[in-house]
Amino acid sequence: MYVYDPAKGHGLRHDPFIAIVAPRPIGWISTQNAQGERNLAPYSFFNAFNYRPPIVGFASIGWKDTTQNARETGVFVWNLATRALAASMSTTSARLPYGEDEFAASNLTPEACRVVAAPRVAESPVTFECRVTQIVQLETAASLELNTWVVFGEVVAVHIDEALIRDGVYDTLAGDPILRGGGTDEYFGIAEDHRLRIPRPTP
């Protein structure tokens, strides 16, 4: 077994941590500030954390525009990153000056949401409109504050392309999501031959 102490470094060409915790859902988050200036950025630390009500969250390493906008307005929007939108999603990871519009820079269409003021990505087949519930600063085991913030939001409206609903069930495979891997440029997809059906044990 290869064993290392993260505090002392991993000794490898690239940090294995993010390659091991993979593939990860992509938090493609759209927001706008109090002046209505739009922002769109992908976060590789994103997931769902509660079922009813549905709560999702993303972690921002550093206090970034998305975090600031979410705090100012109390809302954010998650957009499904798909294979067809992969290049556009990657473009939105570029660091632009505060207030500059990533929608325009990536040729994506901002569309008004039903409940929250932030825009959604019109080209994305699935969107969650979210109201911020908590913004938590992470700490180490020694209670040292980190420059990492987790933004949690309750999903208050869901948009789904009707083509992805089959016999009343959302078709995860048809959504063609892309998922984050390790390295600086590694992404994964899902495929039918990777599907497993494992029945839950009965009491």
N, C-alpha and C positions, 0 to 999 in steps of 0.2 A: 504494500500500500504506500502511495505517495502521501506524506503527511507534512503539513506546514501550519505555522501560526500566522493568521492573517495580519496581525499587528506588526510582524517582522518581514512581511512580503512573501509572495508565493514562489519566487524563483523560476517562474516560467515566462515564456515570451509574451503571454497575454493572460490576464486574470481569469482563472477558470470558473470563478463564482457565477458570473452571469451566463457562462456557457452551460453550467450544470443546471441552474434554475431556468430551464428553457424547454421548449419554446414558450415565450411569454406573450400574453395578449398586449396589443399596442394601445396605449391611451392617446388617441388622436383627439386632442382637446381644443375646442374653439371657445373663445371668450371675447368680450369687448370691455373696454374701460368705461369709466363714468362719462367720458366725452363721446362715447359711441365708436371709438377707433377699434377695429377688429384685430384679433390675434388668432393664429392657428399653429399648433405645435404638437409633435408626437412625443410621448413619454413611454419608455420601455419598462417602467415599473408601474403596472396598472392591473387591477383585478376587481372582481365582485366580492363583497364582504357580507352581504345580508340578503335574505330572500324576501321577507315581507316586513317593512317596505323594502324594495330593492335599493341597496346602497352600493356604490362603486367608489373607487378611490385611485388616485395616482400620486406618485412621489416625485417631487422636484428637487434635484440636487442643486441647491442655490435658490435664492428668492428671485424667480424669473417673472417675465411679463404675465404669464398665465396665472401664476399664484397671486400676483398683485391684483389682476383683474377679477379673479374669483373672490378675493377678499373685499374689493371695492363694491362689487355688484351683487355678491351672494349667489352667483349662478355660474355654471359652465355646461358645455355640451360635449358628449362623447360621440365620435363618428367612427364607424367600422372601417378599418383600413383593409382594402381588398387587393388582390393581385393586380387588377386593372388600374388601381389607384396608387400602386406602390411608388412609382416615380414621383408623382405629385406629393405623396406623403413625405418622401425623402427630401424634396425641395423645401418643405415647410420646416425642416429641422435647422435650416440655415439661420444664423443669428442676425436679425435685422434690427435697426434702431427702434427704440420704443415708439410705438404708435404707427409704425409702418405695417402695411397690410399684407400678410402672408397669403391671403386669398388671391389678391391681385398678382403677387409674385409667382404663384404656382398655377395660375389660370383656372382656379376653382371658383365655383359659384356660391356666394353666401345666400342662404335662404332663411327667411324669418321662421322662428320656432312658434309653437302654439301657446306655450306657457311662459317660458323665460325670455329675457331680452336678447341674450347672445344668439348669434346666427349658427345655423348648422351647415354642413357641407352638402349641397344639393346632390352631388354626384354619388355620395355614399348611400348604400342601400339600407343601412340601419343607423339610427341615431337615438341617443338617450338625452333628454333634457333633464338637467340636474340642478337642485338647489343645495347649496353648500350646507353641510351639517357641522363639520369640524375642520379646522386646520391645525394639525398637530406637528410640532417640531420634534424630531427624533432625538433620542439621547443614547449614549453608550451604556454598557453595563455599569460603568463607574459614574453614571449620572452627568456626564459631560454633554452639553448641548452640541448637536451637529448642525451643519448648514444644509439640512435636508428637511423638507416639509411635505407632509402627506395631506392632501386635500380630499376629504370625503364628501360625497354628495348623494342626496336621495333622488332617485329617478322619478320624475313627476310626469313625464310623457315619453312615449316610445313611438318611433316611426320605423316601419318595416315595409320594404318593397313587397307587395303582395305576391310576386312571383316566388318569393322565398318561403311562403306558407303553403304547405302541401298536406291536405287532409287534416287541417287544423293544427299542424305541427310545424314549428320553424325548422327549416332544413339547414343545419349548420354547414354541411358540405357545400351546398349550393351558394351560400354566402361568399365562399372562396376567400376566407380571411388570410392575411399574412401575419406571421408571428415572429417575434424577435428571438434571435439566437445569441451566440457569442460573437467576439470580434467586433470590428467596426462596421461591417457590411453584411452580416449574415442574417438571413430571414428564412422562414420555413412556411410551407403550405400544409394543407391536409388533403388526404386522398381516401377514396372508398376502401381500398385494400388495407388501410390502417384502422378501419372501424372495428371496435370490439363491442360485443353486447354481453354484459355480465349481469345476470339477474341478482337482485338484492336477496340476501338470506331472509327466510321467513322466520318469525318468532318461534 
